[in-house]
Amino acid sequence: MTSTTVATGPGGISPPGAAPRPRRRGPRRGRLVQVAFLVPAVVYLVLFFGYPVIKNVLMGFQEYTTRTFYTGEAPWVGLTNYVTAITDPVFDRALLNTGLFTVGSIAGQFTIGLLIALFFHRRFPLSGVLRSLLLLPWLIPMIAASAVWRWILDTDNGVLNRTLDVLPFIDSRPAWLTSTTLALVAVIVVNIWLGIPFNATILYGGLQEIPEELYEAGSLDGATGARAFWYITWPMLRGVVTVVLVLGVVYTLKVLDVILGLTNGGPANATQTISTFSYHMSFREFDFGVGAALGNILVLISLVFAIAYLRLNRRRVDE
């Protein structure tokens, strides 16, 4: 191999006709390109996520009312807003309803979503079309879906009660949305219906990543059916399950539009959750400080659950 050098004239200037030396691009230019791509994302996160969170935290320690919009004065009150929120008679009921609503919704969404994902994991004709139709509840706006379900669950003219009238062993029409014992159950059922597509889609994607060779090897050792699910599918799906459960709980804790569209927190606070209670205090009582305090409590509950579940799941994986 021969190497060629380019002669340079006095002062390091290349003579006419000589090939120019390639310029080396230093690491500084690469960093500038990286920063240029990161700046829009950082600005977006700061403006639309960071600022609202910080503002809400500050409002929780201020006397923030409609007068503040005119005077600009929001005096600091310390923990008064939190004390007012926690000692309110509605708070205990809202906290209990939040727990029941979250547990019921997540249990139903995850169980049905996993069963549907396992069903579609087996190939059969029109499976792709049916999977596409499964996404419809997820694509419908929440307010529109709530309006349709409110018509379905109407006591007098609802489709569900009219269907139940045909059955011979049911004489009464249940008051799905106006009964203090059935309203929360009805809201949970509707939220399960809305969350099934998300769970089924994510879990189906996780099932697709499991190698078929594992099932073939397991079948040789007698791991088929339920044994194959327990010893192969579930361990391989654990990471996806963690994502689905954490995101599902965080999302369900802050559900607002479904409850407002169906029951508006009633009857008699039977479906009142912390998120709807925060909305009520902020935009009906116009006590934005107490509403922000309730929102901060909800964020704290979500954060504690996410950290605790992730640590517990990591410990199980290590063991």
N, C-alpha and C positions, 0 to 999 in steps of 0.2 A: 504494500500500500504506500502510495506516495502522498506527501502533503505539499500543498502549495501555499505560498505566502504572498501577500500583496505588498508590493513595495510602496513606500510613502516618501514623499518629497520632504523638503525642509519644513520644519514646523509641524510635522505629522500630517500634512495635507496629501491626500491620495492624488497621484498623477492622473491626467485625463485618460479616460477609458478603463480605469481600474474599477473592479466591482466594489460597491460600498459595503462597509462592515455592518452586519445586522446589529441593531440596537437591542440591548437586553432590557426587558421590562422588569423592573424591580418589584419586590413584594408590596411596595406602597400602592401601586396602581391596582393590584388585586384586592387589597384591603378596601380601597375606595369603592371598588365595584360591589364588594360585599356589603359595605355600609349603605350604599345607594339602594340596594335591594331591601335592607333591613329597616331603613328609616320609615317608609310608608306603613309597614306593619306595626312598628313601635308607636308611631304617632296615632294610628287607629286604636291600638290597645289603650294608650294613655287617655285619649279623648273619650272613647265610648265605653271603657271598662274601668280604667283607673280613677278618672275624675268622678264618675257617679258613685263608686264605692266609697271613696274618701269623703265626698260630700254627704253621703248618707250617714257615714259614721259620725261626722261632725254635727249633723242635724240632730242626731240622737242625744246630744248633750246640750242642745239649745232650745229655747222657747221660740219655735219657728211656726208662725201662724200666717194668716192672710195679711195681717198688718205688716209683716216683715217685707212683703213685696212693695209696699208703698214707702215705708220709713227706712228700710234697709237694716233695721235693728233686730238682732236675734240674740238676746242676752244668754249667757251660759247659765245652765241650771244644774249641772253635774249629773247625778244619777236619778234626778226627779222623774224624767220621762220613763226610765226603766221601771222605777218603783210604781208609777201610775199604771203602766202597762201590765205588770205582773200582778198587782193587787186588784185589777179590774175583775169583776165576777165572770166576765166572758172569757178571760184568758185560760182558765183551767179547762173549760169546755173546748175551747179552740185548740189547746195543746193536745188533749185526748183525741179529738177528731183528726188532728194532723197525723198522729201516730196510727190510728185505725185506717185512715184513708191511704197513708203511705204503705203500710204493711199489706193491706188488702189489695191495693193496686199492683204493687210489685209482685206479690205472690201469684196473682192471676195472670198478669202480663207475661211473667217469666215462664210459668208452667205451660200455658197455652202456646206461647211463642216457641218454646223448646220442642213441644210435641209437633207443631207445624213444621219446624225446621227439620226434625227427624223424618217427618212424612215426605217432605220435598227432597230429602237427601237421596231417596230412591228414585231412579229415573223411570218416568212413565210418560205416555203421550200427553201433550198439552200442559206439561208441568211449568214450562216457561210462561205461558199465558196466565195460568192460575197464580203464579208468583207475582206477576205484574198487577193482577187484580187485587192481590192482597195488600198492595201499597196504597189503595184508594183511601182508606180511613186516615192514613198518615198525610195525604196530600190535601184533604179537605180542610179549609180553615176551621179553627176551633169554634168560633162563634156560630158559623153555619151548621157545624155538626151538632152543637148544643141545641140550636133551634129545632133541628129535625128530631133529636132525641126528646126534646120537651114535648113535641107534638106526639111522638110515639108513646110516651109515658103519661100522657094526659089522662086524668081519672075518668072523664065522661066520654070524650071523643077519641081517645088514643087508640092506636092500632093494637097495642098489646092487650088492653082490657077488652076491646071488642073481640079479639081472638079468644081470650079466656072465657068470654060469655058463651062461646060455642061448646066448650067442654062441659060435660054433665056434672062433674063433681066440684065445680067452683060456682058459688052463688053470688059472691060479693065482688065488687070492683076495688082492687087495692089502690090506695091513694099514694102512688109511688113518690111523688114530689111534694106532697103536702102533709105527709104523716111523719111525726118525729121519730118513729122507729124504722121507717122504710126509706126515708130521703137519703140518708148517708149510704145505704146499700145501693140505691139506684145510681148515685153519683159515682160510686166506686166501680160499678158495672160499666158505666159509660166510659170512664177513664181507662179501664182495662181494654175495652174495645179500641180506644184510640192508641193505646201503647203496644198492642200486639204486633203491628207491622214492624216497628223498630226492633223489638226483641227477636222476632222471627228472622228478619233480614240479617242482623249482626250474627246471630247464632248459626244461621245457615252458611254465612261466609266462613265462620270458624270450622264448621264441619267439612267444608270443601278443602280445607288445608290439612286435614288428617290423611296421611298416606294410606292407600288401600292395602299396602303390604302388611301393615300392622294387623288388620282384620284377618288377612289370609294366614299370617303366622299364628294369630290367636285361635283361629278355628282348628288348627292342628292340635292345640292343647286343650280343646274343648270350650274355649271362650266364645260362645255364640249367644245371640239374643241379648237377654238382660245382663249376662256376665260380660259380654263384649262391651256393652254400654258402660258398665260400672268400672271395668278395669282398663279400657282403652279410650272410649269416647270421652268420658267425664274428665279423666286426668289431662288429656290433650286439649280439652276445651276450657280448662280452668282459667287461663288468662283472659279469654274472651268473656267468660262468665263474670269475672271481676269487673271488666269495663262496663258490661251491660248493667250490672247491679248498682255500681257506683253512680253511673250516669242516670240510671232510672230513679234512684232514690233522690238525688240532687234535683232532678227535674220535677219529680212528683211532689216534693216538699213545697215547691213554689207554684204549683198549679193554681191558677186564678180564674182564667176565662171560662173553663168548663163549669166550675161551681157557680160563678156569677150568671152564666147563661142558663143554668138549670134551676137553681134554687135561690140564688142571691144570698147564700149563707143561711137561709131559713129552712124550715119553719122553726121559730123559737130557738135560733142558733144551733139547730140540729146538724147543720153542715158547715158551720163556721170553723174555718181553720186559721192558722196564724197569718197566712198570706191574705185571706179575705178580711180578717180583722185589721190587718195593717192598711189594706185598701180602704176599709170603712173609716178608720180614724183619720186617714190622710185626705180623702177626697169627699167625705160626707160630713165628718166632724171638723174638717180643716185644721186638725191638730197634727201638723206635719212632724213635729218633734216626737210625739208618741208613736206615730206611724213609722218613722225612721227607726226608732228603738225596736219596734216589733220586727222590722225587716232585718236589723242587725242580729237579733236573737235567732231568726230563721237561718241567716248565713252562718252563724256560729254552730247551730245544730248540724247543718249540712257539712261543715268543715270537720267537726268532731267525728261524725259518722264516717266520712271518707278516710280520714287518717286512721281511725281505729280499724276499719275493715281492711285497708291496705296492709297495715302492720300484721293483723291476724292472718291474712292470706299469705303474706310473705313468710311468716313463721311456719305455717303448714307446709309450704313448699320446701323450706329448709329442712323440716323434719322428714 
